[in-house]
């Protein structure tokens, strides 16, 4: 299995195959490569649910000291 990687997405499209009962997701990256993902309808539904309600990720880019506002 391939490792995880992040890509910048330009656009995407999705299609359902009745013959094999699978969903095909085509992702067009900004680099020009097209990535195809073949998944079950259950996996596609789970992905759609996660996209509708993403988990909050804490902001760890700023230190606590830089968040303090000096008194005016």
Phi and psi restraints in degrees (range 20) as a CNS / XPLOR table:
assign (resid 1 and name C) (resid 2 and name N)
       (resid 2 and name CA) (resid 2 and name C) 1.0 -73.6 20.0 2
assign (resid 2 and name N) (resid 2 and name CA)
       (resid 2 and name C) (resid 3 and name N) 1.0 153.6 20.0 2
assign (resid 2 and name C) (resid 3 and name N)
       (resid 3 and name CA) (resid 3 and name C) 1.0 -75.3 20.0 2
assign (resid 3 and name N) (resid 3 and name CA)
       (resid 3 and name C) (resid 4 and name N) 1.0 167.6 20.0 2
assign (resid 3 and name C) (resid 4 and name N)
       (resid 4 and name CA) (resid 4 and name C) 1.0 -75.4 20.0 2
assign (resid 4 and name N) (resid 4 and name CA)
       (resid 4 and name C) (resid 5 and name N) 1.0 143.8 20.0 2
assign (resid 4 and name C) (resid 5 and name N)
       (resid 5 and name CA) (resid 5 and name C) 1.0 -148.8 20.0 2
assign (resid 5 and name N) (resid 5 and name CA)
       (resid 5 and name C) (resid 6 and name N) 1.0 153.6 20.0 2
assign (resid 5 and name C) (resid 6 and name N)
       (resid 6 and name CA) (resid 6 and name C) 1.0 -106.0 20.0 2
assign (resid 6 and name N) (resid 6 and name CA)
       (resid 6 and name C) (resid 7 and name N) 1.0 138.5 20.0 2
assign (resid 6 and name C) (resid 7 and name N)
       (resid 7 and name CA) (resid 7 and name C) 1.0 -133.0 20.0 2
assign (resid 7 and name N) (resid 7 and name CA)
       (resid 7 and name C) (resid 8 and name N) 1.0 152.5 20.0 2
assign (resid 7 and name C) (resid 8 and name N)
       (resid 8 and name CA) (resid 8 and name C) 1.0 -87.8 20.0 2
assign (resid 8 and name N) (resid 8 and name CA)
       (resid 8 and name C) (resid 9 and name N) 1.0 124.3 20.0 2
assign (resid 8 and name C) (resid 9 and name N)
       (resid 9 and name CA) (resid 9 and name C) 1.0 -96.9 20.0 2
assign (resid 9 and name N) (resid 9 and name CA)
       (resid 9 and name C) (resid 10 and name N) 1.0 126.9 20.0 2
assign (resid 9 and name C) (resid 10 and name N)
       (resid 10 and name CA) (resid 10 and name C) 1.0 -84.8 20.0 2
assign (resid 10 and name N) (resid 10 and name CA)
       (resid 10 and name C) (resid 11 and name N) 1.0 -50.9 20.0 2
assign (resid 10 and name C) (resid 11 and name N)
       (resid 11 and name CA) (resid 11 and name C) 1.0 -160.1 20.0 2
assign (resid 11 and name N) (resid 11 and name CA)
       (resid 11 and name C) (resid 12 and name N) 1.0 171.8 20.0 2
assign (resid 11 and name C) (resid 12 and name N)
       (resid 12 and name CA) (resid 12 and name C) 1.0 -149.6 20.0 2
assign (resid 12 and name N) (resid 12 and name CA)
       (resid 12 and name C) (resid 13 and name N) 1.0 160.6 20.0 2
assign (resid 12 and name C) (resid 13 and name N)
       (resid 13 and name CA) (resid 13 and name C) 1.0 -144.0 20.0 2
assign (resid 13 and name N) (resid 13 and name CA)
       (resid 13 and name C) (resid 14 and name N) 1.0 159.8 20.0 2
assign (resid 13 and name C) (resid 14 and name N)
       (resid 14 and name CA) (resid 14 and name C) 1.0 -139.1 20.0 2
assign (resid 14 and name N) (resid 14 and name CA)
       (resid 14 and name C) (resid 15 and name N) 1.0 143.1 20.0 2
assign (resid 14 and name C) (resid 15 and name N)
       (resid 15 and name CA) (resid 15 and name C) 1.0 -143.2 20.0 2
assign (resid 15 and name N) (resid 15 and name CA)
       (resid 15 and name C) (resid 16 and name N) 1.0 151.0 20.0 2
assign (resid 15 and name C) (resid 16 and name N)
       (resid 16 and name CA) (resid 16 and name C) 1.0 -111.4 20.0 2
assign (resid 16 and name N) (resid 16 and name CA)
       (resid 16 and name C) (resid 17 and name N) 1.0 133.6 20.0 2
assign (resid 16 and name C) (resid 17 and name N)
       (resid 17 and name CA) (resid 17 and name C) 1.0 -103.7 20.0 2
assign (resid 17 and name N) (resid 17 and name CA)
       (resid 17 and name C) (resid 18 and name N) 1.0 114.7 20.0 2
assign (resid 17 and name C) (resid 18 and name N)
       (resid 18 and name CA) (resid 18 and name C) 1.0 -71.1 20.0 2
assign (resid 18 and name N) (resid 18 and name CA)
       (resid 18 and name C) (resid 19 and name N) 1.0 -28.5 20.0 2
assign (resid 18 and name C) (resid 19 and name N)
       (resid 19 and name CA) (resid 19 and name C) 1.0 -67.6 20.0 2
assign (resid 19 and name N) (resid 19 and name CA)
       (resid 19 and name C) (resid 20 and name N) 1.0 -42.1 20.0 2
assign (resid 19 and name C) (resid 20 and name N)
       (resid 20 and name CA) (resid 20 and name C) 1.0 -109.1 20.0 2
assign (resid 20 and name N) (resid 20 and name CA)
       (resid 20 and name C) (resid 21 and name N) 1.0 -3.0 20.0 2
assign (resid 20 and name C) (resid 21 and name N)
       (resid 21 and name CA) (resid 21 and name C) 1.0 65.0 20.0 2
assign (resid 21 and name N) (resid 21 and name CA)
       (resid 21 and name C) (resid 22 and name N) 1.0 36.7 20.0 2
assign (resid 21 and name C) (resid 22 and name N)
       (resid 22 and name CA) (resid 22 and name C) 1.0 -126.5 20.0 2
assign (resid 22 and name N) (resid 22 and name CA)
       (resid 22 and name C) (resid 23 and name N) 1.0 158.9 20.0 2
assign (resid 22 and name C) (resid 23 and name N)
       (resid 23 and name CA) (resid 23 and name C) 1.0 -108.1 20.0 2
assign (resid 23 and name N) (resid 23 and name CA)
       (resid 23 and name C) (resid 24 and name N) 1.0 134.4 20.0 2
assign (resid 23 and name C) (resid 24 and name N)
       (resid 24 and name CA) (resid 24 and name C) 1.0 -111.1 20.0 2
assign (resid 24 and name N) (resid 24 and name CA)
       (resid 24 and name C) (resid 25 and name N) 1.0 125.1 20.0 2
assign (resid 24 and name C) (resid 25 and name N)
       (resid 25 and name CA) (resid 25 and name C) 1.0 -110.9 20.0 2
assign (resid 25 and name N) (resid 25 and name CA)
       (resid 25 and name C) (resid 26 and name N) 1.0 122.6 20.0 2
assign (resid 25 and name C) (resid 26 and name N)
       (resid 26 and name CA) (resid 26 and name C) 1.0 -107.8 20.0 2
assign (resid 26 and name N) (resid 26 and name CA)
       (resid 26 and name C) (resid 27 and name N) 1.0 120.8 20.0 2
assign (resid 26 and name C) (resid 27 and name N)
       (resid 27 and name CA) (resid 27 and name C) 1.0 -112.8 20.0 2
assign (resid 27 and name N) (resid 27 and name CA)
       (resid 27 and name C) (resid 28 and name N) 1.0 119.6 20.0 2
assign (resid 27 and name C) (resid 28 and name N)
       (resid 28 and name CA) (resid 28 and name C) 1.0 -97.7 20.0 2
assign (resid 28 and name N) (resid 28 and name CA)
       (resid 28 and name C) (resid 29 and name N) 1.0 117.1 20.0 2
assign (resid 28 and name C) (resid 29 and name N)
       (resid 29 and name CA) (resid 29 and name C) 1.0 -86.3 20.0 2
assign (resid 29 and name N) (resid 29 and name CA)
       (resid 29 and name C) (resid 30 and name N) 1.0 166.4 20.0 2
assign (resid 29 and name C) (resid 30 and name N)
       (resid 30 and name CA) (resid 30 and name C) 1.0 -70.7 20.0 2
assign (resid 30 and name N) (resid 30 and name CA)
       (resid 30 and name C) (resid 31 and name N) 1.0 -16.1 20.0 2
assign (resid 30 and name C) (resid 31 and name N)
       (resid 31 and name CA) (resid 31 and name C) 1.0 -83.9 20.0 2
assign (resid 31 and name N) (resid 31 and name CA)
       (resid 31 and name C) (resid 32 and name N) 1.0 -4.5 20.0 2
assign (resid 31 and name C) (resid 32 and name N)
       (resid 32 and name CA) (resid 32 and name C) 1.0 97.9 20.0 2
assign (resid 32 and name N) (resid 32 and name CA)
       (resid 32 and name C) (resid 33 and name N) 1.0 -11.2 20.0 2
assign (resid 32 and name C) (resid 33 and name N)
       (resid 33 and name CA) (resid 33 and name C) 1.0 -81.0 20.0 2
assign (resid 33 and name N) (resid 33 and name CA)
       (resid 33 and name C) (resid 34 and name N) 1.0 142.6 20.0 2
assign (resid 33 and name C) (resid 34 and name N)
       (resid 34 and name CA) (resid 34 and name C) 1.0 -106.6 20.0 2
assign (resid 34 and name N) (resid 34 and name CA)
       (resid 34 and name C) (resid 35 and name N) 1.0 129.5 20.0 2
assign (resid 34 and name C) (resid 35 and name N)
       (resid 35 and name CA) (resid 35 and name C) 1.0 -110.7 20.0 2
assign (resid 35 and name N) (resid 35 and name CA)
       (resid 35 and name C) (resid 36 and name N) 1.0 129.8 20.0 2
assign (resid 35 and name C) (resid 36 and name N)
       (resid 36 and name CA) (resid 36 and name C) 1.0 -107.2 20.0 2
assign (resid 36 and name N) (resid 36 and name CA)
       (resid 36 and name C) (resid 37 and name N) 1.0 135.4 20.0 2
assign (resid 36 and name C) (resid 37 and name N)
       (resid 37 and name CA) (resid 37 and name C) 1.0 -124.1 20.0 2
assign (resid 37 and name N) (resid 37 and name CA)
       (resid 37 and name C) (resid 38 and name N) 1.0 124.3 20.0 2
assign (resid 37 and name C) (resid 38 and name N)
       (resid 38 and name CA) (resid 38 and name C) 1.0 -105.2 20.0 2
assign (resid 38 and name N) (resid 38 and name CA)
       (resid 38 and name C) (resid 39 and name N) 1.0 123.9 20.0 2
assign (resid 38 and name C) (resid 39 and name N)
       (resid 39 and name CA) (resid 39 and name C) 1.0 -143.6 20.0 2
assign (resid 39 and name N) (resid 39 and name CA)
       (resid 39 and name C) (resid 40 and name N) 1.0 164.0 20.0 2
assign (resid 39 and name C) (resid 40 and name N)
       (resid 40 and name CA) (resid 40 and name C) 1.0 -76.2 20.0 2
assign (resid 40 and name N) (resid 40 and name CA)
       (resid 40 and name C) (resid 41 and name N) 1.0 165.5 20.0 2
assign (resid 40 and name C) (resid 41 and name N)
       (resid 41 and name CA) (resid 41 and name C) 1.0 -64.3 20.0 2
assign (resid 41 and name N) (resid 41 and name CA)
       (resid 41 and name C) (resid 42 and name N) 1.0 -33.2 20.0 2
assign (resid 41 and name C) (resid 42 and name N)
       (resid 42 and name CA) (resid 42 and name C) 1.0 -63.9 20.0 2
assign (resid 42 and name N) (resid 42 and name CA)
       (resid 42 and name C) (resid 43 and name N) 1.0 -44.1 20.0 2
assign (resid 42 and name C) (resid 43 and name N)
       (resid 43 and name CA) (resid 43 and name C) 1.0 -64.0 20.0 2
assign (resid 43 and name N) (resid 43 and name CA)
       (resid 43 and name C) (resid 44 and name N) 1.0 -39.6 20.0 2
assign (resid 43 and name C) (resid 44 and name N)
       (resid 44 and name CA) (resid 44 and name C) 1.0 -65.9 20.0 2
assign (resid 44 and name N) (resid 44 and name CA)
       (resid 44 and name C) (resid 45 and name N) 1.0 -40.4 20.0 2
assign (resid 44 and name C) (resid 45 and name N)
       (resid 45 and name CA) (resid 45 and name C) 1.0 -65.3 20.0 2
assign (resid 45 and name N) (resid 45 and name CA)
       (resid 45 and name C) (resid 46 and name N) 1.0 -39.8 20.0 2
assign (resid 45 and name C) (resid 46 and name N)
       (resid 46 and name CA) (resid 46 and name C) 1.0 -64.7 20.0 2
assign (resid 46 and name N) (resid 46 and name CA)
       (resid 46 and name C) (resid 47 and name N) 1.0 -41.6 20.0 2
assign (resid 46 and name C) (resid 47 and name N)
       (resid 47 and name CA) (resid 47 and name C) 1.0 -63.7 20.0 2
assign (resid 47 and name N) (resid 47 and name CA)
       (resid 47 and name C) (resid 48 and name N) 1.0 -43.0 20.0 2
assign (resid 47 and name C) (resid 48 and name N)
       (resid 48 and name CA) (resid 48 and name C) 1.0 -62.5 20.0 2
assign (resid 48 and name N) (resid 48 and name CA)
       (resid 48 and name C) (resid 49 and name N) 1.0 -40.3 20.0 2
assign (resid 48 and name C) (resid 49 and name N)
       (resid 49 and name CA) (resid 49 and name C) 1.0 -63.6 20.0 2
assign (resid 49 and name N) (resid 49 and name CA)
       (resid 49 and name C) (resid 50 and name N) 1.0 -41.9 20.0 2
assign (resid 49 and name C) (resid 50 and name N)
       (resid 50 and name CA) (resid 50 and name C) 1.0 -66.3 20.0 2
assign (resid 50 and name N) (resid 50 and name CA)
       (resid 50 and name C) (resid 51 and name N) 1.0 -34.7 20.0 2
assign (resid 50 and name C) (resid 51 and name N)
       (resid 51 and name CA) (resid 51 and name C) 1.0 -71.3 20.0 2
assign (resid 51 and name N) (resid 51 and name CA)
       (resid 51 and name C) (resid 52 and name N) 1.0 -31.2 20.0 2
assign (resid 51 and name C) (resid 52 and name N)
       (resid 52 and name CA) (resid 52 and name C) 1.0 -73.4 20.0 2
assign (resid 52 and name N) (resid 52 and name CA)
       (resid 52 and name C) (resid 53 and name N) 1.0 -31.8 20.0 2
assign (resid 52 and name C) (resid 53 and name N)
       (resid 53 and name CA) (resid 53 and name C) 1.0 -134.9 20.0 2
assign (resid 53 and name N) (resid 53 and name CA)
       (resid 53 and name C) (resid 54 and name N) 1.0 75.4 20.0 2
assign (resid 53 and name C) (resid 54 and name N)
       (resid 54 and name CA) (resid 54 and name C) 1.0 -67.5 20.0 2
assign (resid 54 and name N) (resid 54 and name CA)
       (resid 54 and name C) (resid 55 and name N) 1.0 152.3 20.0 2
assign (resid 54 and name C) (resid 55 and name N)
       (resid 55 and name CA) (resid 55 and name C) 1.0 -77.7 20.0 2
assign (resid 55 and name N) (resid 55 and name CA)
       (resid 55 and name C) (resid 56 and name N) 1.0 144.3 20.0 2
assign (resid 55 and name C) (resid 56 and name N)
       (resid 56 and name CA) (resid 56 and name C) 1.0 -76.3 20.0 2
assign (resid 56 and name N) (resid 56 and name CA)
       (resid 56 and name C) (resid 57 and name N) 1.0 135.1 20.0 2
assign (resid 56 and name C) (resid 57 and name N)
       (resid 57 and name CA) (resid 57 and name C) 1.0 -113.1 20.0 2
assign (resid 57 and name N) (resid 57 and name CA)
       (resid 57 and name C) (resid 58 and name N) 1.0 126.5 20.0 2
assign (resid 57 and name C) (resid 58 and name N)
       (resid 58 and name CA) (resid 58 and name C) 1.0 -63.9 20.0 2
assign (resid 58 and name N) (resid 58 and name CA)
       (resid 58 and name C) (resid 59 and name N) 1.0 144.7 20.0 2
assign (resid 58 and name C) (resid 59 and name N)
       (resid 59 and name CA) (resid 59 and name C) 1.0 -80.4 20.0 2
assign (resid 59 and name N) (resid 59 and name CA)
       (resid 59 and name C) (resid 60 and name N) 1.0 110.9 20.0 2
assign (resid 59 and name C) (resid 60 and name N)
       (resid 60 and name CA) (resid 60 and name C) 1.0 -110.2 20.0 2
assign (resid 60 and name N) (resid 60 and name CA)
       (resid 60 and name C) (resid 61 and name N) 1.0 11.6 20.0 2
assign (resid 60 and name C) (resid 61 and name N)
       (resid 61 and name CA) (resid 61 and name C) 1.0 -81.0 20.0 2
assign (resid 61 and name N) (resid 61 and name CA)
       (resid 61 and name C) (resid 62 and name N) 1.0 -23.9 20.0 2
assign (resid 61 and name C) (resid 62 and name N)
       (resid 62 and name CA) (resid 62 and name C) 1.0 -107.9 20.0 2
assign (resid 62 and name N) (resid 62 and name CA)
       (resid 62 and name C) (resid 63 and name N) 1.0 142.2 20.0 2
assign (resid 62 and name C) (resid 63 and name N)
       (resid 63 and name CA) (resid 63 and name C) 1.0 -81.4 20.0 2
assign (resid 63 and name N) (resid 63 and name CA)
       (resid 63 and name C) (resid 64 and name N) 1.0 163.1 20.0 2
assign (resid 63 and name C) (resid 64 and name N)
       (resid 64 and name CA) (resid 64 and name C) 1.0 -61.8 20.0 2
assign (resid 64 and name N) (resid 64 and name CA)
       (resid 64 and name C) (resid 65 and name N) 1.0 -36.1 20.0 2
assign (resid 64 and name C) (resid 65 and name N)
       (resid 65 and name CA) (resid 65 and name C) 1.0 -64.0 20.0 2
assign (resid 65 and name N) (resid 65 and name CA)
       (resid 65 and name C) (resid 66 and name N) 1.0 -37.3 20.0 2
assign (resid 65 and name C) (resid 66 and name N)
       (resid 66 and name CA) (resid 66 and name C) 1.0 -76.4 20.0 2
assign (resid 66 and name N) (resid 66 and name CA)
       (resid 66 and name C) (resid 67 and name N) 1.0 -14.0 20.0 2
assign (resid 66 and name C) (resid 67 and name N)
       (resid 67 and name CA) (resid 67 and name C) 1.0 -84.7 20.0 2
assign (resid 67 and name N) (resid 67 and name CA)
       (resid 67 and name C) (resid 68 and name N) 1.0 -17.5 20.0 2
assign (resid 67 and name C) (resid 68 and name N)
       (resid 68 and name CA) (resid 68 and name C) 1.0 -71.9 20.0 2
assign (resid 68 and name N) (resid 68 and name CA)
       (resid 68 and name C) (resid 69 and name N) 1.0 137.7 20.0 2
assign (resid 68 and name C) (resid 69 and name N)
       (resid 69 and name CA) (resid 69 and name C) 1.0 -104.1 20.0 2
assign (resid 69 and name N) (resid 69 and name CA)
       (resid 69 and name C) (resid 70 and name N) 1.0 125.0 20.0 2
assign (resid 69 and name C) (resid 70 and name N)
       (resid 70 and name CA) (resid 70 and name C) 1.0 -67.5 20.0 2
assign (resid 70 and name N) (resid 70 and name CA)
       (resid 70 and name C) (resid 71 and name N) 1.0 150.9 20.0 2
assign (resid 70 and name C) (resid 71 and name N)
       (resid 71 and name CA) (resid 71 and name C) 1.0 -69.3 20.0 2
assign (resid 71 and name N) (resid 71 and name CA)
       (resid 71 and name C) (resid 72 and name N) 1.0 140.7 20.0 2
